[in-house]
Amino acid sequence: MLSSLWLFRLRFFLSVRLISVVGSVVGLSGFLLACQSTPSQPQQPVAPAQPASAAVELTAQQKVINSLLSEADYCLAQNKLLNPITDNAHDRYRSVLLMDPNNERAKTGLQTISLRFVELARTAAKRGNLAEAQAMLRNARGIDNNPLVQEAAETLRKQVASTPAPKAYVAGEGEVVLDAKLLQAKDAQLAPHLASVAQKAKQTDQFVLIIARSDAEGRWIYQQLRNAVPGYLVRGDIKIGSPARVKLVKTLE
């Protein structure tokens, strides 16, 4: 009886294991069949979600950049290269590069401005105005010192070296030529010369024509003339030219 019971249990155990094995094989076959009939799709990497605030900031910055570039291009078309101070192409392109250092449109804009100054330098040199040509080249080098700027600077240097020195200015009748260094330093040594002109203007009631290298320099000269004759209104005008000088005239030229 005992052996028969053990035999029965053994047969039952083996039957259960056989069913389990068969079920596993059938399940595995179905799985393999499913794999063969339905190819698996590769999983696409999921990009990490960006914070909403970062996306908004980027969009706002891009709008500012686009606006600056449009304004800079317009100023460039109007030839507002470095001036006016608050409305020019150069400052706008620079502002874009501060926000986006690799912005090609802004880089190209600055190169264009530099080349414009090179052309202005060449034009001035052809007219014989070498001082103006050098000033234009300084602007170009300060913006984008590219090979074309360097080539133009070398050409101008050779032209300046081959140009004879200008003849000394001969003062005309009634003219007083002012020393350039003393004038630049606003030296008090000029006071007696200017006072003499102011006194003559008061005595003869003539106009004073002031020739200066800049408007600011001319205004300073005029103020010294006014100071020399308190209570008298010195009548005159300022013209840009060189050398700096003053002269009395019956009527303004």
Secondary structure, DSSP 8 states (H G I E B T S, - for coil): -HHHHHHHHHHHHHHHHHHHHHHHHHHHHHHHHHHHHS-------------HHHHHHHHHHHHHHHHHHHHHHHHHHTT-SS-STTS-HHHHHHHHHHH-TT-HHHHHHHHHHHHHHHHHHHHHHHTT-HHHHHHHHHHHHHH---HHHHHHHHHHHHHHHHS---------TTEEE--HHHHHTT-GGGHHHHHHHHHHHHHHT-EEEEEESSHHHHHHHHHHHHHHSTT----EEEEE-SS-EEEEESS--
